[in-house]
Amino acid sequence: MKHTLKVTLILVLVFIIAQIIGLGIVNEYIDHQTTVETGNVTFHTGLGGQEAPDMGESPTYFVFYIAGIVLLGTIIVLLMIRFQKVNIWKLWFLTAVTICLAYAFYRFLLKLFPSVSTATWVAVGIGLFLGYFKVYRPNIYIHNATEIFVYGGLAAILVPIEVFTIWSAVGILLLISLYDMYAVWKSKHMIKMAEFQSDAKVFAGLLIPYKRPGKGKKKEAKIKTKTSPKKAVKSESIKTAVLGGGDIGFPLLFAGVVMKSLMLENSAGIGFLKTMIIPVFVTIALLVLLLRSKKNRFYPAMPFITAGCFLGYGALMLLEMLF
């Protein structure tokens, strides 16, 4: 087992919480009343009243568009690693986090602030506030709490795109899985990217420490009083379990697209509950990977997560046939 059982279970628990909250955010963006009236899945406008971007009429084009974005992002990060541009990485990361968090909170804030402009500015303000502490004043609690909402915001941006269909989602999962295997096992640049993010203390993904931050400080203080004040005491680094942001975001995008299709024939609540079958299967797949993986070795999680997505979708289709 790669991590202790306790850390593994916490990691898996936070993962499925992120999936549930993410689907809840996407569900909030669906205009259920108009969908029922028109027979077409309709979404509310996004942050600031923005419509979903028009990506043409080809789901295949959308697959390669997303693949191109991932490839371009990888190249940019590798250049930052090469030239040690940590400050640029932090600013880029802060911008992305702020936008995603703003989208995550926007629809809920509209219930408190009927004005689109007011809700937009409050959402952006909250996103920027949390993003600042996440990037420049990091602690493990703010980091993981924001990660739970970030990918829901990302899904709220992408799922409403008309050409983002189930089959394009399948294509994206397959391409990302192949890329993940190559990046971890062959080129190993995914490992370099993870190490760069960790060194910069700005990591896209979940971080679960083996012990609570600050635990043991009292003991260390007592040791300091018994030694010469001129002697420096090294702080012990805390071992941490990680799960990359893509491993959280891509299955959520797949589940969100599936939920979008289910809303044509189901109520908001029933469609949401049926979709939850997919995160359950994905969580089981992730748990299997973590239980079977070995210490001090790196594994591409996306092939396992993709398998969980497909098994979950198969179970959902079987349920639809039987009932």
C-alpha positions as CSV (number, residue, x, y, z in Angstrom):
1,M,0.0,0.0,0.0
2,K,1.4,3.4,-1.0
3,H,0.0,5.3,2.0
4,T,-1.3,4.3,5.4
5,L,-4.9,3.1,5.5
6,K,-6.0,6.2,7.4
7,V,-4.4,8.6,4.9
8,T,-5.7,6.6,2.0
9,L,-9.3,6.7,3.3
10,I,-9.1,10.4,4.0
11,L,-7.8,11.0,0.4
12,V,-10.6,9.0,-1.1
13,L,-13.2,10.7,1.1
14,V,-12.1,14.2,0.1
15,F,-12.1,13.0,-3.5
16,I,-15.7,11.9,-3.5
17,I,-16.8,15.0,-1.6
18,A,-15.2,17.1,-4.4
19,Q,-17.2,15.0,-6.9
20,I,-20.5,15.4,-5.1
21,I,-20.1,19.2,-4.6
22,G,-18.9,19.6,-8.2
23,L,-21.9,17.9,-9.6
24,G,-24.1,20.0,-7.3
25,I,-22.5,23.2,-8.8
26,V,-23.1,22.0,-12.3
27,N,-26.7,21.0,-11.4
28,E,-27.2,24.6,-10.2
29,Y,-26.3,26.0,-13.6
30,I,-28.9,23.8,-15.4
31,D,-32.1,25.7,-16.2
32,H,-34.4,22.9,-15.3
33,Q,-37.7,24.7,-16.0
34,T,-36.6,25.8,-19.5
35,T,-35.2,22.3,-20.1
36,V,-38.6,20.8,-19.4
37,E,-40.5,23.4,-21.4
38,T,-38.3,23.2,-24.5
39,G,-37.1,19.6,-24.4
40,N,-33.5,20.8,-24.8
41,V,-31.0,20.9,-22.0
42,T,-30.6,24.6,-21.2
43,F,-28.1,26.3,-18.9
44,H,-28.2,29.6,-17.0
45,T,-25.7,32.2,-18.0
46,G,-22.3,32.0,-16.3
47,L,-20.3,34.5,-14.3
48,G,-21.3,38.0,-15.3
49,G,-24.1,36.8,-17.5
50,Q,-21.7,35.1,-20.0
51,E,-23.1,32.5,-22.4
52,A,-21.3,29.2,-22.9
53,P,-18.7,29.6,-25.6
54,D,-19.6,28.4,-29.1
55,M,-17.1,25.7,-30.1
56,G,-18.6,24.9,-33.5
57,E,-20.6,21.8,-34.3
58,S,-18.0,19.0,-34.0
59,P,-17.6,17.1,-30.8
60,T,-14.3,15.7,-32.3
61,Y,-12.9,19.2,-32.6
62,F,-13.7,19.8,-29.0
63,V,-11.8,16.7,-27.9
64,F,-8.6,17.9,-29.7
65,Y,-9.2,21.4,-28.5
66,I,-9.1,20.2,-24.9
67,A,-6.1,18.0,-25.7
68,G,-4.3,21.0,-27.2
69,I,-5.0,23.1,-24.1
70,V,-3.5,20.4,-21.9
71,L,-0.5,20.1,-24.1
72,L,0.1,23.9,-24.3
73,G,-0.3,24.1,-20.5
74,T,2.2,21.4,-20.0
75,I,4.7,23.1,-22.3
76,I,4.3,26.4,-20.4
77,V,4.8,24.8,-17.0
78,L,7.9,22.9,-18.2
79,L,9.3,26.3,-19.4
80,M,8.6,27.7,-16.0
81,I,10.5,24.8,-14.5
82,R,13.4,25.2,-16.9
83,F,13.8,28.9,-16.1
84,Q,12.5,28.7,-12.4
85,K,9.7,31.2,-12.9
86,V,7.9,30.5,-9.7
87,N,6.3,33.9,-9.4
88,I,4.8,33.6,-12.9
89,W,3.4,30.1,-11.9
90,K,1.9,31.5,-8.8
91,L,0.2,34.4,-10.6
92,W,-1.1,32.1,-13.3
93,F,-2.4,29.6,-10.7
94,L,-4.0,32.4,-8.7
95,T,-5.9,33.6,-11.9
96,A,-7.2,30.2,-12.7
97,V,-8.2,29.5,-9.1
98,T,-10.0,32.8,-8.8
99,I,-12.1,32.2,-12.0
100,C,-13.0,28.7,-11.0
101,L,-14.0,29.6,-7.5
102,A,-16.0,32.5,-8.7
103,Y,-18.0,30.2,-11.1
104,A,-18.4,27.7,-8.2
105,F,-20.1,30.4,-6.0
106,Y,-21.8,32.6,-8.5
107,R,-25.2,30.8,-9.0
108,F,-25.6,30.4,-5.2
109,L,-24.8,34.1,-4.6
110,L,-27.4,35.1,-7.2
111,K,-30.0,33.9,-4.6
112,L,-28.6,36.4,-2.2
113,F,-27.9,39.2,-4.6
114,P,-30.4,39.3,-7.5
115,S,-28.2,41.7,-9.4
116,V,-25.9,39.9,-11.8
117,S,-23.3,42.6,-11.4
118,T,-23.3,42.4,-7.6
119,A,-23.2,38.6,-7.5
120,T,-20.4,38.6,-10.0
121,W,-18.2,41.0,-8.1
122,V,-18.9,39.3,-4.8
123,A,-18.1,35.9,-6.4
124,V,-14.9,37.2,-7.9
125,G,-14.0,38.9,-4.5
126,I,-14.5,35.6,-2.6
127,G,-12.5,33.7,-5.3
128,L,-9.6,36.2,-5.2
129,F,-9.6,36.3,-1.4
130,L,-9.4,32.5,-1.0
131,G,-7.1,32.2,-4.0
132,Y,-4.7,34.7,-2.4
133,F,-4.4,32.7,0.8
134,K,-4.2,29.4,-1.2
135,V,-1.3,30.7,-3.2
136,Y,0.6,33.2,-1.0
137,R,-0.4,32.2,2.5
138,P,-0.9,28.5,2.1
139,N,-2.1,26.1,4.8
140,I,-3.4,22.5,4.3
141,Y,-7.0,23.4,5.3
142,I,-7.5,26.3,2.9
143,H,-5.7,24.3,0.2
144,N,-8.0,21.3,0.3
145,A,-11.1,23.2,1.1
146,T,-10.7,25.3,-2.1
147,E,-9.7,22.3,-4.2
148,I,-13.1,20.8,-3.3
149,F,-14.8,23.7,-5.1
150,V,-12.3,24.6,-7.9
151,Y,-13.2,21.7,-10.1
152,G,-16.9,22.2,-9.8
153,G,-16.3,25.8,-11.1
154,L,-14.3,24.4,-14.0
155,A,-17.0,21.9,-14.8
156,A,-19.6,24.8,-14.7
157,I,-17.5,26.5,-17.4
158,L,-17.1,23.5,-19.7
159,V,-20.1,21.3,-19.3
160,P,-22.6,23.8,-20.8
161,I,-20.7,23.8,-24.1
162,E,-23.1,22.3,-26.6
163,V,-20.5,20.0,-28.3
164,F,-19.3,18.6,-25.0
165,T,-21.2,15.4,-25.4
166,I,-20.8,12.0,-23.8
167,W,-18.7,10.7,-26.7
168,S,-16.4,13.7,-26.7
169,A,-16.0,13.2,-22.9
170,V,-15.1,9.5,-23.6
171,G,-12.5,10.7,-26.2
172,I,-11.0,13.1,-23.7
173,L,-10.7,10.5,-21.0
174,L,-8.9,8.1,-23.4
175,L,-6.5,10.7,-24.6
176,I,-5.7,12.0,-21.1
177,S,-5.2,8.4,-19.8
178,L,-2.7,7.7,-22.6
179,Y,-0.9,11.0,-21.9
180,D,-0.8,10.3,-18.2
181,M,0.8,6.9,-18.7
182,Y,3.4,8.5,-21.1
183,A,4.1,11.4,-18.8
184,V,4.6,9.3,-15.6
185,W,6.2,6.1,-17.0
186,K,8.1,7.3,-20.1
187,S,9.0,10.9,-20.2
188,K,8.5,11.3,-16.4
189,H,7.8,15.1,-16.9
190,M,4.6,14.7,-14.8
191,I,6.8,13.9,-11.8
192,K,9.0,17.0,-12.5
193,M,5.8,19.1,-12.7
194,A,4.6,17.7,-9.4
195,E,7.9,18.3,-7.7
196,F,8.0,21.9,-9.0
197,Q,4.6,22.6,-7.7
198,S,5.4,21.1,-4.3
199,D,8.6,23.2,-4.1
200,A,6.7,26.3,-5.0
201,K,4.1,25.3,-2.3
202,V,1.4,25.8,-5.0
203,F,0.0,22.4,-6.0
204,A,-3.0,21.7,-8.2
205,G,-4.7,18.7,-6.4
206,L,-5.3,17.3,-3.0
207,L,-2.7,17.2,-0.2
208,I,-3.3,15.0,2.8
209,P,-0.5,15.1,5.4
210,Y,0.4,12.1,7.5
211,K,0.0,14.2,10.6
212,R,-1.8,17.5,11.5
213,P,0.3,20.6,10.8
214,G,1.7,22.0,14.0
215,K,1.5,18.6,15.8
216,G,4.7,18.1,17.8
217,K,5.6,21.8,18.0
218,K,5.3,21.8,21.8
219,K,7.7,18.9,22.0
220,E,10.1,20.7,19.7
221,A,9.9,23.8,21.9
222,K,10.8,21.8,25.0
223,I,13.9,20.5,23.2
224,K,14.9,24.0,22.2
225,T,15.0,25.1,25.8
226,K,17.4,22.3,26.7
227,T,19.9,23.1,24.0
228,S,22.0,26.0,23.3
229,P,20.1,28.9,21.7
230,K,22.8,29.2,19.1
231,K,22.0,25.8,17.7
232,A,19.5,25.8,14.9
233,V,16.7,23.2,15.1
234,K,15.7,21.8,11.7
235,S,11.9,21.6,11.1
236,E,10.8,18.1,10.2
237,S,9.1,17.8,6.8
238,I,5.7,16.2,7.0
239,K,5.1,13.3,4.6
240,T,2.1,14.0,2.4
241,A,-0.2,12.0,0.1
242,V,-1.1,13.8,-3.1
243,L,-3.7,13.4,-5.9
244,G,-3.4,15.6,-9.0
245,G,-6.0,18.1,-10.0
246,G,-6.6,16.4,-13.4
247,D,-7.5,13.2,-11.5
248,I,-10.3,15.1,-9.8
249,G,-11.4,17.3,-12.7
250,F,-11.6,14.9,-15.6
251,P,-14.0,12.4,-14.0
252,L,-16.1,15.3,-12.8
253,L,-16.4,16.6,-16.3
254,F,-17.4,13.2,-17.6
255,A,-20.0,12.8,-14.8
256,G,-21.3,16.4,-15.5
257,V,-21.8,15.7,-19.2
258,V,-23.7,12.5,-18.3
259,M,-25.9,14.4,-15.9
260,K,-26.6,16.9,-18.6
261,S,-28.0,14.2,-20.8
262,L,-30.0,12.7,-18.0
263,M,-31.9,15.9,-17.3
264,L,-33.9,15.5,-20.5
265,E,-35.9,12.7,-19.0
266,N,-35.4,13.1,-15.2
267,S,-36.1,15.7,-12.6
268,A,-33.2,17.6,-11.1
269,G,-33.0,15.4,-8.0
270,I,-33.4,12.1,-9.8
271,G,-30.9,13.0,-12.5
272,F,-28.4,14.1,-9.9
273,L,-28.8,10.8,-7.9
274,K,-28.4,8.6,-11.0
275,T,-25.3,10.5,-12.0
276,M,-23.8,9.8,-8.6
277,I,-23.3,6.2,-9.7
278,I,-20.3,7.3,-11.7
279,P,-18.4,9.0,-8.8
280,V,-19.0,5.9,-6.7
281,F,-17.4,3.6,-9.3
282,V,-14.5,6.1,-9.8
283,T,-13.9,6.3,-6.1
284,I,-13.7,2.5,-5.9
285,A,-11.3,2.5,-8.8
286,L,-9.1,5.1,-7.1
287,L,-9.2,3.1,-3.8
288,V,-8.1,0.0,-5.6
289,L,-5.2,1.8,-7.1
290,L,-4.1,3.3,-3.8
291,L,-4.4,-0.1,-2.0
292,R,-2.5,-2.0,-4.6
293,S,0.2,0.6,-5.3
294,K,3.7,0.4,-3.7
295,K,5.5,3.0,-1.6
296,N,7.9,5.4,-3.2
297,R,6.6,4.6,-6.7
298,F,4.7,6.9,-9.1
299,Y,1.5,5.7,-10.9
300,P,-0.7,7.3,-13.5
301,A,-4.1,7.5,-11.9
302,M,-6.1,8.5,-15.0
303,P,-6.3,5.0,-16.5
304,F,-7.9,3.6,-13.3
305,I,-10.2,6.6,-13.0
306,T,-11.2,6.3,-16.7
307,A,-12.0,2.7,-16.1
308,G,-14.1,3.7,-13.1
309,C,-16.0,6.3,-15.3
310,F,-16.7,3.7,-18.0
311,L,-17.8,1.0,-15.5
312,G,-20.0,3.6,-13.7
313,Y,-21.6,4.7,-17.0
314,G,-22.2,1.0,-17.9
315,A,-23.9,0.4,-14.6
316,L,-26.0,3.6,-15.1
317,M,-27.1,2.4,-18.6
318,L,-28.0,-1.0,-17.2
319,L,-30.1,0.7,-14.5
320,E,-31.8,2.8,-17.1
321,M,-32.7,-0.4,-19.1
322,L,-34.0,-2.3,-16.1
323,F,-36.0,0.5,-14.6
